[in-house]
Amino acid sequence: MTQVSGSAHTYEDEFARHLGPPPVKNYTGQKLHDSTTPTYTVELDNGAFWALWEMLESEARHRFPTRGIMAYARAYLRAVTAFRKAYWGANPPPAPPEPRKLVRRQR
């Protein structure tokens, strides 16, 4: 049997606000997002890897039309490439789906 405590537990209790992503200085966002220098290695468990990958894929698909002008859209696309390379480099990729055949009905 689980006991429920009377105190509220918030996101900030679990993850300190001051340890989140650092602020981006004015007019440096594009330079930051266009930087391709590898700087951090992150270890993720399987569930976190899948959750982050799905989020990146959906956001990159949503932002894709602006890839030519928005630096953060290009950063999302590089992240998708990295996740796909990491997973499909270690696992055999599935065969591509066969194209659907158009069947015309005769009247």
N, CA, C and O atoms as CSV, one atom per row, in Angstrom:
chain,resi,resn,atom,element,x,y,z
A,1,MET,N,N,0.844,-1.171,0.000
A,1,MET,CA,C,0.000,0.000,0.000
A,1,MET,C,C,0.893,1.238,0.000
A,1,MET,O,O,1.812,1.344,0.812
A,2,THR,N,N,0.622,2.175,-0.910
A,2,THR,CA,C,1.429,3.387,-0.976
A,2,THR,C,C,0.814,4.479,-0.131
A,2,THR,O,O,-0.406,4.599,-0.028
A,3,GLN,N,N,1.668,5.260,0.461
A,3,GLN,CA,C,1.199,6.380,1.264
A,3,GLN,C,C,1.381,7.662,0.477
A,3,GLN,O,O,2.379,7.839,-0.223
A,4,VAL,N,N,0.430,8.534,0.593
A,4,VAL,CA,C,0.481,9.814,-0.091
A,4,VAL,C,C,0.817,10.872,0.947
A,4,VAL,O,O,0.140,10.997,1.967
A,5,SER,N,N,1.872,11.633,0.672
A,5,SER,CA,C,2.241,12.683,1.617
A,5,SER,C,C,1.415,13.926,1.335
A,5,SER,O,O,0.889,14.101,0.237
A,6,GLY,N,N,1.310,14.772,2.323
A,6,GLY,CA,C,0.514,15.984,2.195
A,6,GLY,C,C,1.230,17.111,1.477
A,6,GLY,O,O,0.609,18.125,1.157
A,7,SER,N,N,2.537,16.960,1.212
A,7,SER,CA,C,3.275,18.051,0.587
A,7,SER,C,C,3.214,17.951,-0.939
A,7,SER,O,O,3.155,16.861,-1.508
A,8,ALA,N,N,3.229,19.099,-1.570
A,8,ALA,CA,C,3.216,19.142,-3.038
A,8,ALA,C,C,4.641,18.969,-3.549
A,8,ALA,O,O,5.593,19.477,-2.957
A,9,HIS,N,N,4.768,18.258,-4.637
A,9,HIS,CA,C,6.081,18.025,-5.247
A,9,HIS,C,C,6.049,18.618,-6.644
A,9,HIS,O,O,5.232,18.216,-7.473
A,10,THR,N,N,6.924,19.563,-6.907
A,10,THR,CA,C,6.911,20.246,-8.200
A,10,THR,C,C,8.140,19.887,-9.023
A,10,THR,O,O,9.076,19.253,-8.535
A,11,TYR,N,N,8.113,20.303,-10.265
A,11,TYR,CA,C,9.232,20.081,-11.179
A,11,TYR,C,C,10.506,20.731,-10.644
A,11,TYR,O,O,11.589,20.150,-10.720
A,12,GLU,N,N,10.367,21.937,-10.105
A,12,GLU,CA,C,11.532,22.662,-9.580
A,12,GLU,C,C,12.130,21.981,-8.355
A,12,GLU,O,O,13.320,22.139,-8.082
A,13,ASP,N,N,11.307,21.214,-7.600
A,13,ASP,CA,C,11.842,20.460,-6.472
A,13,ASP,C,C,12.782,19.358,-6.964
A,13,ASP,O,O,13.801,19.069,-6.335
A,14,GLU,N,N,12.429,18.757,-8.081
A,14,GLU,CA,C,13.215,17.649,-8.626
A,14,GLU,C,C,14.402,18.149,-9.451
A,14,GLU,O,O,15.497,17.591,-9.374
A,15,PHE,N,N,14.181,19.193,-10.234
A,15,PHE,CA,C,15.212,19.723,-11.120
A,15,PHE,C,C,15.385,21.211,-10.842
A,15,PHE,O,O,14.511,22.017,-11.161
A,16,ALA,N,N,16.505,21.564,-10.251
A,16,ALA,CA,C,16.754,22.955,-9.870
A,16,ALA,C,C,16.733,23.868,-11.094
A,16,ALA,O,O,17.338,23.569,-12.123
A,17,ARG,N,N,16.028,24.975,-10.959
A,17,ARG,CA,C,15.849,25.901,-12.081
A,17,ARG,C,C,17.183,26.471,-12.569
A,17,ARG,O,O,17.371,26.636,-13.775
A,18,HIS,N,N,18.100,26.771,-11.668
A,18,HIS,CA,C,19.365,27.400,-12.058
A,18,HIS,C,C,20.310,26.440,-12.785
A,18,HIS,O,O,21.332,26.875,-13.316
A,19,LEU,N,N,19.987,25.134,-12.819
A,19,LEU,CA,C,20.840,24.169,-13.507
A,19,LEU,C,C,20.276,23.757,-14.872
A,19,LEU,O,O,20.741,22.784,-15.466
A,20,GLY,N,N,19.291,24.484,-15.363
A,20,GLY,CA,C,18.722,24.204,-16.678
A,20,GLY,C,C,19.627,24.729,-17.781
A,20,GLY,O,O,20.777,25.088,-17.524
A,21,PRO,N,N,19.116,24.777,-19.009
A,21,PRO,CA,C,19.939,25.296,-20.109
A,21,PRO,C,C,20.388,26.719,-19.817
A,21,PRO,O,O,19.599,27.526,-19.325
A,22,PRO,N,N,21.641,27.038,-20.113
A,22,PRO,CA,C,22.126,28.392,-19.847
A,22,PRO,C,C,21.452,29.399,-20.783
A,22,PRO,O,O,21.056,29.047,-21.894
A,23,PRO,N,N,21.324,30.630,-20.340
A,23,PRO,CA,C,20.698,31.645,-21.198
A,23,PRO,C,C,21.587,31.964,-22.398
A,23,PRO,O,O,22.813,31.884,-22.322
A,24,VAL,N,N,20.955,32.320,-23.484
A,24,VAL,CA,C,21.677,32.699,-24.701
A,24,VAL,C,C,21.747,34.218,-24.725
A,24,VAL,O,O,20.724,34.893,-24.606
A,25,LYS,N,N,22.958,34.760,-24.881
A,25,LYS,CA,C,23.131,36.209,-24.915
A,25,LYS,C,C,22.492,36.768,-26.184
A,25,LYS,O,O,22.355,36.063,-27.184
A,26,ASN,N,N,22.112,38.012,-26.132
A,26,ASN,CA,C,21.484,38.652,-27.285
A,26,ASN,C,C,22.366,38.551,-28.529
A,26,ASN,O,O,23.577,38.761,-28.468
A,27,TYR,N,N,21.744,38.231,-29.637
A,27,TYR,CA,C,22.381,38.177,-30.956
A,27,TYR,C,C,23.420,37.073,-31.094
A,27,TYR,O,O,24.248,37.132,-32.004
A,28,THR,N,N,23.406,36.068,-30.221
A,28,THR,CA,C,24.351,34.958,-30.358
A,28,THR,C,C,23.634,33.639,-30.614
A,28,THR,O,O,24.287,32.603,-30.745
A,29,GLY,N,N,22.300,33.654,-30.688
A,29,GLY,CA,C,21.539,32.428,-30.873
A,29,GLY,C,C,21.854,31.716,-32.171
A,29,GLY,O,O,22.025,30.497,-32.174
A,30,GLN,N,N,21.938,32.455,-33.290
A,30,GLN,CA,C,22.225,31.821,-34.573
A,30,GLN,C,C,23.623,31.217,-34.568
A,30,GLN,O,O,23.819,30.111,-35.072
A,31,LYS,N,N,24.584,31.918,-34.013
A,31,LYS,CA,C,25.959,31.410,-33.940
A,31,LYS,C,C,26.003,30.131,-33.100
A,31,LYS,O,O,26.705,29.181,-33.445
A,32,LEU,N,N,25.254,30.111,-32.003
A,32,LEU,CA,C,25.198,28.948,-31.130
A,32,LEU,C,C,24.580,27.756,-31.860
A,32,LEU,O,O,25.109,26.646,-31.794
A,33,HIS,N,N,23.460,27.982,-32.558
A,33,HIS,CA,C,22.772,26.891,-33.247
A,33,HIS,C,C,23.516,26.404,-34.483
A,33,HIS,O,O,23.370,25.243,-34.866
A,34,ASP,N,N,24.312,27.267,-35.118
A,34,ASP,CA,C,25.065,26.846,-36.303
A,34,ASP,C,C,26.391,26.180,-35.963
A,34,ASP,O,O,27.054,25.643,-36.850
A,35,SER,N,N,26.781,26.206,-34.711
A,35,SER,CA,C,28.035,25.581,-34.299
A,35,SER,C,C,27.937,24.064,-34.429
A,35,SER,O,O,27.014,23.451,-33.893
A,36,THR,N,N,28.878,23.464,-35.135
A,36,THR,CA,C,28.862,22.008,-35.334
A,36,THR,C,C,30.003,21.319,-34.596
A,36,THR,O,O,30.274,20.143,-34.840
A,37,THR,N,N,30.664,22.024,-33.711
A,37,THR,CA,C,31.746,21.442,-32.937
A,37,THR,C,C,31.177,20.477,-31.904
A,37,THR,O,O,30.350,20.877,-31.085
A,38,PRO,N,N,31.609,19.197,-31.923
A,38,PRO,CA,C,31.102,18.280,-30.893
A,38,PRO,C,C,31.666,18.662,-29.533
A,38,PRO,O,O,32.881,18.748,-29.357
A,39,THR,N,N,30.781,18.889,-28.579
A,39,THR,CA,C,31.249,19.337,-27.269
A,39,THR,C,C,30.807,18.464,-26.112
A,39,THR,O,O,31.523,18.365,-25.116
A,40,TYR,N,N,29.635,17.819,-26.211
A,40,TYR,CA,C,29.117,17.069,-25.074
A,40,TYR,C,C,28.754,15.655,-25.480
A,40,TYR,O,O,28.253,15.420,-26.580
A,41,THR,N,N,29.010,14.719,-24.586
A,41,THR,CA,C,28.558,13.342,-24.761
A,41,THR,C,C,27.576,13.059,-23.637
A,41,THR,O,O,27.881,13.263,-22.462
A,42,VAL,N,N,26.401,12.587,-24.010
A,42,VAL,CA,C,25.342,12.344,-23.036
A,42,VAL,C,C,25.000,10.868,-23.042
A,42,VAL,O,O,24.818,10.277,-24.107
A,43,GLU,N,N,24.911,10.265,-21.864
A,43,GLU,CA,C,24.464,8.883,-21.765
A,43,GLU,C,C,22.978,8.885,-21.461
A,43,GLU,O,O,22.539,9.484,-20.480
A,44,LEU,N,N,22.207,8.216,-22.302
A,44,LEU,CA,C,20.768,8.122,-22.122
A,44,LEU,C,C,20.378,6.662,-21.997
A,44,LEU,O,O,20.948,5.798,-22.663
A,45,ASP,N,N,19.406,6.390,-21.142
A,45,ASP,CA,C,18.872,5.025,-21.125
A,45,ASP,C,C,17.951,4.860,-22.329
A,45,ASP,O,O,17.661,5.829,-23.031
A,46,ASN,N,N,17.499,3.650,-22.563
A,46,ASN,CA,C,16.719,3.357,-23.759
A,46,ASN,C,C,15.446,4.184,-23.837
A,46,ASN,O,O,15.122,4.717,-24.898
A,47,GLY,N,N,14.724,4.299,-22.737
A,47,GLY,CA,C,13.477,5.062,-22.739
A,47,GLY,C,C,13.701,6.541,-23.023
A,47,GLY,O,O,12.959,7.149,-23.795
A,48,ALA,N,N,14.723,7.119,-22.398
A,48,ALA,CA,C,15.027,8.532,-22.629
A,48,ALA,C,C,15.485,8.760,-24.065
A,48,ALA,O,O,15.148,9.778,-24.669
A,49,PHE,N,N,16.248,7.823,-24.613
A,49,PHE,CA,C,16.706,7.922,-25.991
A,49,PHE,C,C,15.517,7.967,-26.944
A,49,PHE,O,O,15.451,8.825,-27.824
A,50,TRP,N,N,14.570,7.028,-26.763
A,50,TRP,CA,C,13.402,6.967,-27.643
A,50,TRP,C,C,12.534,8.201,-27.498
A,50,TRP,O,O,12.070,8.743,-28.501
A,51,ALA,N,N,12.302,8.658,-26.274
A,51,ALA,CA,C,11.455,9.831,-26.049
A,51,ALA,C,C,12.057,11.077,-26.693
A,51,ALA,O,O,11.358,11.853,-27.345
A,52,LEU,N,N,13.350,11.254,-26.504
A,52,LEU,CA,C,14.015,12.420,-27.076
A,52,LEU,C,C,14.056,12.341,-28.595
A,52,LEU,O,O,13.863,13.347,-29.277
A,53,TRP,N,N,14.305,11.149,-29.124
A,53,TRP,CA,C,14.351,10.964,-30.576
A,53,TRP,C,C,12.993,11.282,-31.208
A,53,TRP,O,O,12.931,11.980,-32.220
A,54,GLU,N,N,11.915,10.780,-30.623
A,54,GLU,CA,C,10.580,11.056,-31.162
A,54,GLU,C,C,10.263,12.549,-31.116
A,54,GLU,O,O,9.670,13.087,-32.051
A,55,MET,N,N,10.653,13.215,-30.037
A,55,MET,CA,C,10.407,14.640,-29.926
A,55,MET,C,C,11.212,15.408,-30.979
A,55,MET,O,O,10.693,16.331,-31.607
A,56,LEU,N,N,12.476,15.026,-31.172
A,56,LEU,CA,C,13.311,15.683,-32.177
A,56,LEU,C,C,12.765,15.481,-33.580
A,56,LEU,O,O,12.723,16.418,-34.378
A,57,GLU,N,N,12.347,14.256,-33.880
A,57,GLU,CA,C,11.796,13.969,-35.209
A,57,GLU,C,C,10.563,14.824,-35.482
A,57,GLU,O,O,10.440,15.406,-36.560
A,58,SER,N,N,9.648,14.907,-34.515
A,58,SER,CA,C,8.423,15.672,-34.744
A,58,SER,C,C,8.714,17.160,-34.865
A,58,SER,O,O,8.124,17.841,-35.705
A,59,GLU,N,N,9.611,17.667,-34.040
A,59,GLU,CA,C,9.928,19.096,-34.108
A,59,GLU,C,C,10.692,19.424,-35.388
A,59,GLU,O,O,10.442,20.461,-36.002
A,60,ALA,N,N,11.614,18.561,-35.800
A,60,ALA,CA,C,12.357,18.790,-37.040
A,60,ALA,C,C,11.426,18.740,-38.249
A,60,ALA,O,O,11.569,19.536,-39.177
A,61,ARG,N,N,10.481,17.816,-38.242
A,61,ARG,CA,C,9.507,17.725,-39.342
A,61,ARG,C,C,8.658,18.995,-39.399
A,61,ARG,O,O,8.348,19.502,-40.478
A,62,HIS,N,N,8.287,19.500,-38.218
A,62,HIS,CA,C,7.478,20.713,-38.146
A,62,HIS,C,C,8.259,21.939,-38.627
A,62,HIS,O,O,7.703,22.796,-39.314
A,63,ARG,N,N,9.535,22.028,-38.274
A,63,ARG,CA,C,10.368,23.199,-38.593
A,63,ARG,C,C,11.073,23.084,-39.944
A,63,ARG,O,O,11.726,24.037,-40.369
A,64,PHE,N,N,10.960,21.952,-40.622
A,64,PHE,CA,C,11.726,21.683,-41.832
A,64,PHE,C,C,11.628,22.766,-42.908
A,64,PHE,O,O,12.651,23.095,-43.509
A,65,PRO,N,N,10.451,23.336,-43.182
A,65,PRO,CA,C,10.405,24.340,-44.252
A,65,PRO,C,C,11.295,25.558,-44.003
A,65,PRO,O,O,11.661,26.246,-44.956
A,66,THR,N,N,11.650,25.841,-42.752
A,66,THR,CA,C,12.463,27.027,-42.454
A,66,THR,C,C,13.945,26.713,-42.341
A,66,THR,O,O,14.713,27.544,-41.856
A,67,ARG,N,N,14.365,25.528,-42.781
A,67,ARG,CA,C,15.762,25.121,-42.603
A,67,ARG,C,C,16.750,26.054,-43.291
A,67,ARG,O,O,17.897,26.158,-42.858
A,68,GLY,N,N,16.332,26.731,-44.348
A,68,GLY,CA,C,17.242,27.622,-45.064
A,68,GLY,C,C,17.498,28.931,-44.348
A,68,GLY,O,O,18.512,29.584,-44.593
A,69,ILE,N,N,16.586,29.326,-43.459
A,69,ILE,CA,C,16.739,30.633,-42.824
A,69,ILE,C,C,16.845,30.576,-41.306
A,69,ILE,O,O,17.339,31.522,-40.693
A,70,MET,N,N,16.394,29.489,-40.686
A,70,MET,CA,C,16.417,29.413,-39.230
A,70,MET,C,C,17.521,28.476,-38.743
A,70,MET,O,O,17.553,27.298,-39.097
A,71,ALA,N,N,18.417,29.014,-37.932
A,71,ALA,CA,C,19.541,28.218,-37.443
A,71,ALA,C,C,19.079,27.085,-36.547
A,71,ALA,O,O,19.650,25.995,-36.597
A,72,TYR,N,N,18.056,27.314,-35.725
A,72,TYR,CA,C,17.617,26.257,-34.810
A,72,TYR,C,C,16.955,25.115,-35.571
A,72,TYR,O,O,16.969,23.980,-35.093
A,73,ALA,N,N,16.369,25.380,-36.751
A,73,ALA,CA,C,15.803,24.300,-37.565
A,73,ALA,C,C,16.922,23.410,-38.102
A,73,ALA,O,O,16.785,22.187,-38.145
A,74,ARG,N,N,18.021,24.025,-38.507
A,74,ARG,CA,C,19.179,23.239,-38.958
A,74,ARG,C,C,19.765,22.432,-37.805
A,74,ARG,O,O,20.237,21.313,-38.008
A,75,ALA,N,N,19.739,22.988,-36.601
A,75,ALA,CA,C,20.238,22.262,-35.431
A,75,ALA,C,C,19.374,21.040,-35.149
A,75,ALA,O,O,19.900,19.978,-34.816
A,76,TYR,N,N,18.044,21.175,-35.278
A,76,TYR,CA,C,17.150,20.027,-35.105
A,76,TYR,C,C,17.453,18.947,-36.139
A,76,TYR,O,O,17.473,17.762,-35.809
A,77,LEU,N,N,17.687,19.344,-37.374
A,77,LEU,CA,C,17.972,18.364,-38.424
A,77,LEU,C,C,19.293,17.644,-38.172
A,77,LEU,O,O,19.401,16.446,-38.433
A,78,ARG,N,N,20.299,18.357,-37.668
A,78,ARG,CA,C,21.569,17.697,-37.312
A,78,ARG,C,C,21.363,16.725,-36.159
A,78,ARG,O,O,21.984,15.663,-36.125
A,79,ALA,N,N,20.495,17.079,-35.215
A,79,ALA,CA,C,20.207,16.182,-34.093
A,79,ALA,C,C,19.511,14.917,-34.578
A,79,ALA,O,O,19.831,13.823,-34.113
A,80,VAL,N,N,18.561,15.049,-35.509
A,80,VAL,CA,C,17.882,13.880,-36.076
A,80,VAL,C,C,18.891,12.988,-36.775
A,80,VAL,O,O,18.854,11.767,-36.619
A,81,THR,N,N,19.790,13.583,-37.541
A,81,THR,CA,C,20.830,12.807,-38.227
A,81,THR,C,C,21.681,12.045,-37.226
A,81,THR,O,O,22.002,10.878,-37.449
A,82,ALA,N,N,22.050,12.690,-36.124
A,82,ALA,CA,C,22.878,12.040,-35.109
A,82,ALA,C,C,22.141,10.882,-34.447
A,82,ALA,O,O,22.728,9.819,-34.242
A,83,PHE,N,N,20.863,11.068,-34.109
A,83,PHE,CA,C,20.096,9.995,-33.478
A,83,PHE,C,C,19.909,8.824,-34.431
A,83,PHE,O,O,20.044,7.667,-34.033
A,84,ARG,N,N,19.599,9.121,-35.682
A,84,ARG,CA,C,19.419,8.041,-36.656
A,84,ARG,C,C,20.719,7.283,-36.882
A,84,ARG,O,O,20.714,6.056,-36.984
A,85,LYS,N,N,21.838,8.010,-36.961
A,85,LYS,CA,C,23.130,7.359,-37.167
A,85,LYS,C,C,23.490,6.482,-35.967
A,85,LYS,O,O,24.018,5.382,-36.127
A,86,ALA,N,N,23.198,6.982,-34.763
A,86,ALA,CA,C,23.511,6.219,-33.555
A,86,ALA,C,C,22.710,4.926,-33.496
A,86,ALA,O,O,23.260,3.871,-33.180
A,87,TYR,N,N,21.416,4.996,-33.796
A,87,TYR,CA,C,20.585,3.794,-33.681
A,87,TYR,C,C,20.774,2.852,-34.861
A,87,TYR,O,O,21.033,1.664,-34.670
A,88,TRP,N,N,20.647,3.370,-36.077
A,88,TRP,CA,C,20.709,2.492,-37.241
A,88,TRP,C,C,22.131,2.040,-37.549
A,88,TRP,O,O,22.322,1.122,-38.346
A,89,GLY,N,N,23.137,2.668,-36.934
A,89,GLY,CA,C,24.506,2.181,-37.059
A,89,GLY,C,C,24.739,0.941,-36.211
A,89,GLY,O,O,25.633,0.147,-36.503
A,90,ALA,N,N,23.940,0.771,-35.160
A,90,ALA,CA,C,24.088,-0.368,-34.256
A,90,ALA,C,C,23.046,-1.456,-34.500
A,90,ALA,O,O,23.196,-2.571,-34.000
A,91,ASN,N,N,22.002,-1.155,-35.253
A,91,ASN,CA,C,20.927,-2.111,-35.519
A,91,ASN,C,C,20.688,-2.206,-37.022
A,91,ASN,O,O,20.846,-1.218,-37.740
A,92,PRO,N,N,20.306,-3.391,-37.502
A,92,PRO,CA,C,20.054,-3.507,-38.940
A,92,PRO,C,C,18.802,-2.731,-39.333
A,92,PRO,O,O,17.745,-2.904,-38.727
A,93,PRO,N,N,18.920,-1.876,-40.349
A,93,PRO,CA,C,17.746,-1.103,-40.761
A,93,PRO,C,C,16.732,-1.976,-41.487
A,93,PRO,O,O,17.109,-2.937,-42.158
A,94,PRO,N,N,15.457,-1.654,-41.359
A,94,PRO,CA,C,14.441,-2.427,-42.073
A,94,PRO,C,C,14.478,-2.112,-43.566
A,94,PRO,O,O,15.009,-1.081,-43.976
A,95,ALA,N,N,13.922,-2.989,-44.358
A,95,ALA,CA,C,13.844,-2.745,-45.795
A,95,ALA,C,C,12.870,-1.600,-46.045
A,95,ALA,O,O,11.867,-1.472,-45.342
A,96,PRO,N,N,13.157,-0.771,-47.037
A,96,PRO,CA,C,12.222,0.325,-47.322
A,96,PRO,C,C,10.889,-0.232,-47.817
A,96,PRO,O,O,10.861,-1.264,-48.487
A,97,PRO,N,N,9.803,0.432,-47.498
A,97,PRO,CA,C,8.497,-0.071,-47.935
A,97,PRO,C,C,8.382,-0.030,-49.459
A,97,PRO,O,O,8.927,0.857,-50.116
A,98,GLU,N,N,7.670,-0.994,-49.993
A,98,GLU,CA,C,7.478,-1.029,-51.439
A,98,GLU,C,C,6.494,0.070,-51.827
A,98,GLU,O,O,5.538,0.333,-51.097
A,99,PRO,N,N,6.720,0.708,-52.964
A,99,PRO,CA,C,5.781,1.752,-53.383
A,99,PRO,C,C,4.405,1.162,-53.670
A,99,PRO,O,O,4.279,0.056,-54.194
A,100,ARG,N,N,3.400,1.913,-53.320
A,100,ARG,CA,C,2.040,1.440,-53.562
A,100,ARG,C,C,1.743,1.491,-55.050
A,100,ARG,O,O,2.107,2.442,-55.742
A,101,LYS,N,N,1.081,0.457,-55.523
A,101,LYS,CA,C,0.734,0.399,-56.925
A,101,LYS,C,C,-0.647,1.004,-57.115
A,101,LYS,O,O,-1.576,0.739,-56.351
A,102,LEU,N,N,-0.755,1.811,-58.136
A,102,LEU,CA,C,-2.023,2.442,-58.453
A,102,LEU,C,C,-2.858,1.483,-59.287
A,102,LEU,O,O,-2.435,1.049,-60.359
A,103,VAL,N,N,-4.011,1.166,-58.803
A,103,VAL,CA,C,-4.913,0.243,-59.511
A,103,VAL,C,C,-6.098,1.062,-60.014
A,103,VAL,O,O,-6.831,1.668,-59.232
A,104,ARG,N,N,-6.265,1.067,-61.295
A,104,ARG,CA,C,-7.387,1.789,-61.888
A,104,ARG,C,C,-8.519,0.803,-62.186
A,104,ARG,O,O,-8.331,-0.259,-62.780
A,105,ARG,N,N,-9.667,1.208,-61.748
A,105,ARG,CA,C,-10.823,0.356,-62.004
A,105,ARG,C,C,-11.456,0.718,-63.339
A,105,ARG,O,O,-11.582,1.889,-63.698
A,106,GLN,N,N,-11.844,-0.308,-64.052
A,106,GLN,CA,C,-12.537,-0.108,-65.331
A,106,GLN,C,C,-14.018,-0.039,-65.057
A,106,GLN,O,O,-14.525,-0.796,-64.229
A,107,ARG,N,N,-14.715,0.833,-65.718
A,107,ARG,CA,C,-16.165,0.931,-65.534
A,107,ARG,C,C,-16.882,0.082,-66.523
A,107,ARG,O,O,-18.112,0.037,-66.521
